[in-house]
Amino acid sequence: MYQLKKPKIYRSWTQDALSFVLHIRSASQPEDPWHPLKGLDPESLSGSSSQAYATTEVLEKHHAQYPGVSKSKVLRKIDIRLVPVLCALYLLAFLDRVNIGNAALFNLRQDLKLGGNEYNTALVIFFVPYVLFEVPSNLLLKRFKPHVWLPACLFMFGLVTVLQGFTQNYSGILVTRFFLGLFESGMLPGCYYLISMWYKRSEAQTRYTFLFSSCSLAGAFGGLLASAIGKMDGIRGYHGWRWVFILEGLLSCVMSISFYFLISDFPEEAKWLTAEEKAFVHARLQEDVGDSGINEKMTAGRIFRALKNYKTVLGGFMYFGFIVPAYSFVYFSPSIIQTLGHSSIRTQLLSVPPYACAFVVGMIVAALSDHYAHRFLFIIFSACVAIAGFAILFVEHHNSNLQYGALFLAATGTYCGMPIILCWFSMNVRGHIHRAVATGWQIGFGNIGGIIASYAFLAKDAPEYRSGYSICISFVCLSALASFLYFIGLTVENRRQVGSKGEEGKVEGGGSEKDDVFVYLR
């Protein structure tokens, strides 16, 4: 059996620093420094396996085949046209989803007469359609094209957010939260699905994290915006929480019009790439994961095969474990900070720094993950940081400075680990249909954790919230366990597939049926 050698991860700091500088300097060269098998001995791979990846020989072939195309310029063009637009789109989506946490500090519960756990139920109702329509939404995105489907969803949930600002009772907030979940169900899986069809696996983590960091930016921006909008309290007889919903919803509706013209479709359909650049992008992606399968027919059999794969199931649990602390933090961190003795406006402002820290650390971790072409250990590191933060909050209830510092650890660990999990899973799936179904399932199933998070921090448990913190720790451990099982599964399959040289079989996802070996990125 052919053995995969271990990546050269454990090197001296001097070697790491020198290697990092050399990677930066060679970014514009034909050689690909972000190779997914960097550190592996090519001689240890079968011939068909080595053909599945962009080796130096393959890159030289691309350079000879497309002499007028510069890889660095094409990637830069894709980065400029795709990633910032999707980041702005998802920032608005996440802002409209979680602004209820900020609005709760401006008399929302009192005005709507929410008693007991009714506020928590209003949070839960969002996840019912959100979970159920993730997969169908990804399939509709492929049918109607991203530049149509995503702006349409943005406009509709922006409109619902505006209407949320005019609700008068408990029933009204339940109805608007339900439809908000329905129209937002396609945003995150749609954005990740689209990015996964443009980049090689070894290039995707930084882009995924940059997109997911929109969550961190939305949390930070939401706190700043809410603190400003809260000062409108009393204008036209509306309390500040109504203005939070109305103004942020209007912003989404207006921006949706521009996104219709800004969002790019799949590489084969991009109008801003030349024919030669399209061929180049298609060739390099085919070398990485095989044929994209854009012309695959959507059948019940393909959908069922994608869902029954054990890796798809594990991918859902990996994300599920991190969703619970993520939503717990975003929904209840303002209330937790307020229990430390701060006013509503100061609480909004103090909620910003943990998100900013999570954004910066998340980008550093993503760059290192791409640099080493490795995912698993970075997920475990993120899980440990998150557990440390929630553990401090669980045991410490008298030192407000230490409690506030623990929020930085909780946010950083949680929001560093989630994009790595999403990228790791989705970029190991081949074929349009399989990837659309698998990513939709992962995010849809994972967001069931939002239901648990909505009841994790109950008013009766304030200010210590011991049960809430213990729930968060438990689910981070669940995610780490699922990630470990996924890692073991990929390791076993890599060794088996590399050892089965020359055997034919359907590739992952049912897309292209080629006699090659697909080596999973671990």
Sequence and secondary structure as in RCSB ss.txt:
>XXXX:A:sequence
MYQLKKPKIYRSWTQDALSFVLHIRSASQPEDPWHPLKGLDPESLSGSSSQAYATTEVLEKHHAQYPGVSKSKVL
RKIDIRLVPVLCALYLLAFLDRVNIGNAALFNLRQDLKLGGNEYNTALVIFFVPYVLFEVPSNLLLKRFKPHVWL
PACLFMFGLVTVLQGFTQNYSGILVTRFFLGLFESGMLPGCYYLISMWYKRSEAQTRYTFLFSSCSLAGAFGGLL
ASAIGKMDGIRGYHGWRWVFILEGLLSCVMSISFYFLISDFPEEAKWLTAEEKAFVHARLQEDVGDSGINEKMTA
GRIFRALKNYKTVLGGFMYFGFIVPAYSFVYFSPSIIQTLGHSSIRTQLLSVPPYACAFVVGMIVAALSDHYAHR
FLFIIFSACVAIAGFAILFVEHHNSNLQYGALFLAATGTYCGMPIILCWFSMNVRGHIHRAVATGWQIGFGNIGG
IIASYAFLAKDAPEYRSGYSICISFVCLSALASFLYFIGLTVENRRQVGSKGEEGKVEGGGSEKDDVFVYLR
>XXXX:A:secstr
       S    HHHHHHHHHHHHHTTTSSS TT TTTTS GGGS HHHHHTS  HHHHHHHHHH TT  HHHHH
HHHHHHHHHHHHHHHHHHHHHHHHHHHHGGGTHHHHTT  TTHHHHHHHHTHHHHHHTHHHHHHHHHHH HHHHH
HHHHHHHHHHHHHHTT  SHHHHHHHHHHHHHHHTTHHHHHHHHHHTTS HHHHHHHHHHHHHHHHHHHHHHHHH
HHHHGGGTTGGG  HHHHHHHHHHHHHHHHHHHHHHH    GGG TTS HHHHHHHHHHHHHHHS   TT    H
HHHHHHHH HHHHHHHHHHHHHHHHHHHHHHHHHHHHHTTT  HHHHHHHTHHHHHHHHHHHHHHHHHHHHHT  
HHHHHHHHHHHHHHHHHHHH  S HHHHHHHHHHHHHHHHHHHHHHHHHHHTT  SHHHHHHHHHHHHHHHTTHH
HHHHTTS GGGTTT HHHHHHHHHHHHHHHHHHHHHHHHHHHHHHHHHHSTT     TTSS   S       
